Amino acid sequence: MTENEPQKYARSKEIYQRIRCMRCTHRIDLEKDQKEAYCPACGLGWVITWVTPDIPMVLRRIMPNIPK
């Protein structure tokens, strides 16, 4: 093990706490067990599911309410 490997592992773990917006590919930071996230760049909302306790995944888009 080299000196850089623990830092590399810690950095790769941080990447798992983010998702990419499916519209503009901007990275969205997440909190643990967050269920919804909104992209700060384009404003679209996404429903988040957690594959494991550390790995999030986009499930679907949050559809806007359209008044009837």
C-alpha positions as CSV (number, residue, x, y, z in Angstrom):
1,M,0.0,0.0,0.0
2,T,1.3,3.4,-0.9
3,E,0.6,6.6,1.0
4,N,-1.8,7.9,-1.7
5,E,-4.2,4.8,-1.5
6,P,-6.1,5.8,1.7
7,Q,-6.7,9.3,0.2
8,K,-7.9,7.7,-3.1
9,Y,-10.3,5.5,-1.2
10,A,-11.7,8.3,0.8
11,R,-12.2,10.4,-2.3
12,S,-13.9,7.6,-4.2
13,K,-16.3,7.2,-1.2
14,E,-17.2,10.9,-1.5
15,I,-18.1,10.4,-5.1
16,Y,-20.8,7.8,-4.1
17,Q,-22.6,10.6,-2.2
18,R,-23.4,12.4,-5.5
19,I,-25.6,11.7,-8.5
20,R,-25.6,13.3,-11.9
21,C,-28.6,15.2,-13.2
22,M,-30.0,13.2,-16.1
23,R,-30.8,16.4,-18.1
24,C,-27.6,18.6,-17.8
25,T,-25.2,16.1,-16.1
26,H,-24.4,18.5,-13.3
27,R,-23.3,16.8,-10.0
28,I,-25.8,16.9,-7.2
29,D,-24.5,16.4,-3.6
30,L,-26.7,14.2,-1.4
31,E,-27.2,13.7,2.3
32,K,-27.5,10.2,3.7
33,D,-30.9,8.5,2.9
34,Q,-32.2,11.6,0.9
35,K,-35.3,10.7,-1.1
36,E,-35.5,13.6,-3.5
37,A,-32.9,16.0,-5.0
38,Y,-33.2,19.1,-7.2
39,C,-30.5,20.1,-9.7
40,P,-29.0,23.5,-8.8
41,A,-28.1,24.1,-12.5
42,C,-31.4,23.3,-14.4
43,G,-33.9,22.9,-11.5
44,L,-35.3,19.5,-12.3
45,G,-36.2,17.2,-9.4
46,W,-35.2,13.6,-9.2
47,V,-36.4,10.7,-6.9
48,I,-33.5,8.9,-5.4
49,T,-33.3,5.3,-4.3
50,W,-30.3,3.8,-2.4
51,V,-28.9,0.6,-3.9
52,T,-26.8,0.1,-0.8
53,P,-26.5,2.3,2.3
54,D,-23.7,4.2,0.5
55,I,-24.6,4.2,-3.2
56,P,-27.5,6.3,-4.5
57,M,-29.3,5.9,-7.8
58,V,-31.8,8.1,-9.7
59,L,-35.1,6.3,-9.8
60,R,-37.2,8.7,-11.8
61,R,-37.9,12.4,-12.5
62,I,-40.2,14.4,-10.2
63,M,-43.1,15.4,-12.5
64,P,-44.4,19.0,-12.0
65,N,-48.0,19.5,-10.9
66,I,-50.0,20.8,-13.8
67,P,-53.2,22.7,-12.8
68,K,-56.4,21.4,-14.4
